[in-house]
């Protein structure tokens, strides 16, 4: 289950009053003597194949509620964490190789998806921008939300699990003065599909490494309390 002690502050953000199923997930072991507070930031939720309500950007951000439970379940942040979707199952297994706690290592972190509008079924927000436009609104809403989530969760370190997300997040990190030290932020390729094993240049190791190995080395150094 998600730790609900942050919900009063989350609910002070208008978006989460109208989209409560997208409240960020905070694991029961987010605060621990074993490790620092780690926030993971994914890319986007997605909708069922037959859904189109998210195609209208203005309507999506102004909606008061979803009447379709299936749509809510598809973009339910806490539900996908607790049930360990394929994507988050990969994250959970990866965290076990770093922290080795039981039974679910997802309980050791906080998580939310950067883009607040879901994409089409099993798709990426970039595909929606190509077909339905309005990239600017999605980016603006996402970059306004990030500092608010960090202010509430107060993570010690943050990992962005998407190259697309990092492209926009790093600009707001550089701009906002109270978001923490730049060394406390890490970019990694997505845990989905082949990107998890794709090489990235590790600036600390000064060499190319598979994305998940670069992240594992960083977390062993930055996340765990020795």
N, C-alpha and C positions, 0 to 999 in steps of 0.2 A: 504494500500500500504506500501511497505517497504521504509524506509528512505534511500535514495541513496547517502547521503553525505559521506558515508564510501567507496563507490564503487571504487574510484580512488586507495585507498590503497589495497582493496581486489583484484583489477585487477592487482596489481603489483606482485601477487602470480601466478606463471605460471599455476598451476592447474586450477585456475578460468578463465584464458584466454582460455583454451581448454574445460572447462566445465562450461560455464557461467550460465547455468540453476541451478547450485548448489551453487551459491553465497549465503552466509548467509543472513538470514532475520533480519532486525533491525526495530522494530516497531516505529511508529511516536511518541509514548510517552515513548520511551526508556529512554530519559533524561527528568526528571520531578521533580517538587518540592514536589510531593506526595510520591515518593519512590526513592531508590537507583537504580543504573543500574544493571540489572539482566540478565545474560546469561544462557540460558537453552541449554544443550547439549544432544541430542538424540543419538540413536544407528546407524541406517542405513536407507537409502532409499531402495526400492525394484523395480524390473522391471516387466513388463507385463509377463504373463505366457509363451508367445511364444518367448520371447527374450533370447538370449544367448551371446550377444556381451560382457557382463560383465564377462563371464566365463573365458576369456583369460585375465589374470591379466596385462600382459605387454601391451597388446593392449588397455585395458581400460585406463591405466594411460597415455598412449602416444597418445590417440585418439585426433584428431583435432576438431571433431564435431560429433554429432549424426544426422543421416539423417532421423530418425524416430521420428516424433513429439510426438507420444504416449509414447515412451521411455523417451523423454525429460520431458514430463508432470509428469511421475511417479517419477522422481528424481529431480523435480523442488522445491527447498527448499522454495522459496518465494510463489510459487503458492499454495503449500500445507498449508502454514500458512494463506494465505489470504482467501483460500476457506474453511479452517478448516476441514481437513480430520477427520476421526473418532478419530484417535490418538490425533491430535492437538485440536479437539473439546473437548476432555476430559481435556486437559491441560487448554484450555480457560475457561471452566466451573469451574475448580479448582481455577484458578487465580481470578475469580470473587468472590469466597468465601473468598479470602484473601484481595483483593484490592477494589472490588466493584466499578469498573469503567464501563462505557458504551461507544460504543456498543460492541467492541471486546477487551477483556483484553489481547489478544496475542500482541496487539499493545504496551503494556507496557514492553515488553521484547525483547531480541535478541535471535535467535535460529539457530542452525545448527546441522547436524548429524555428529558425531565423525568419523565414518568410511566412507571413500570417495568412496568406491566401493559399489554399491547397491547389495542387496541379490536377490535371486529368489523371485517370486511372493508371497507376504505376508509372507516372510521368514525372517530368521535371518542370519547375516553374518557367524555365527558359522556353520550353515548347509552348506554354500558354502565352507567353509574351509574343511569340512568333505568330500565333494564330489569332489571339484576341487583343493583343497590344496592352497598353497601360503598364509598362514596366516601371515607369517613374513612381506611380502610386505605391506599388509593392515595395520598391526599394526605400522610399521615404518612410513608409510605415514601419518597415523592418529596422531601419537604422535609428528611428526614434525609440523603438521598443528596447533595443539592446542595452542602453545605459540604465533603463528602468529595471530590467531584470537583474543586472549586475548590482545595482544599488540595493535591491531587496535581498538577493541571495548571498551577497558579499563573498563570492568565491575567491579563493587564493590563487587559483589558476583556471584558465579557460581554454578549451580545445574546440576549434571549428572543424567539423567533419565534412568539409565541402570546399572545393576550390572556388566555386561560385560565391559562396557565402563570404569566404575570406576576402575576396575582391572588394566587397562593399563594407565589410566589418572593419578592415584595417584602417579605412579612411576615418571612420567615426572614432576609433580608438586613438588615433593620432590627434584628433580634434578635441575630444573630451579630456580635460585635465585630471578628473578624479576617477578614472577607470582603472588605474593601477599601472604597474611597470610593464613596459612592452615585452620584457622577458617572461612575463607571466601568461602570455598568450601564445598558442601554438596552432598552426594549420596542419591538417592532414587530409589526404584524399578520403573520399567516402568509403565506409565499410561495405557498401553494396557492390555487387558484381565484381569486376576485375580491378577496380581502382584501388582497393585495399592492398593489393600486392604490387601495384605499379610503383616504380621508383620515383622518389622525389629527392631534391638536393637538401641534405641536412646541413644547415649552416654551422651548427655546433661541432658536428663530426667532420665537417668539410669533405663530405663524400656523398655519392648517390646511394640511397638505401630504399628497400621496399617501404611504403608508407607506414604500414603497421609496425615495422621494426624501428623506424625512426621515432614513432610515437611512444612505443614501449620504452625505449631508452630514455626518452625525455621524462616520462611519468615515473620511472624508477628513481630518477634524480630529483624531480620537482614535486611529485605527489606524495610519495610514501614518507612517513616520519620514521627515521631510523633510530 
